[in-house]
Amino acid sequence: MDLNVNHLSNVEKEIEIIFSEQEVNENIMESLNHLSKTANIKGFRKGKIPLYVVKQFYGKSVREEAEKYFISTGFRDVI
């Protein structure tokens, strides 16, 4: 994670938080793997759901959760 703080004025600051693609992908894959073991999807036994099926069902929500996680982590580190 890289942090850049630009001082625009005495009051205004611009914050740039950069996470590596590897960090983001690891977080997403960890969440998907956890879901593949715990999710209930019709037609599959619990814990036996292929990763591609989990991505189809939960991919968008996992990405949104990852965004929220990295935004909150970045702001917490900046503060």
Buried (B, 14 or more C-beta within 10 A) or exposed (E): EEEEEEEEEEEEEEEEBEBEEEBBEEBBEEBBEEBBEEBEBEEBEEEEBEEEBBBEEBBEEBBEBBEEBBEEBBEEEEE
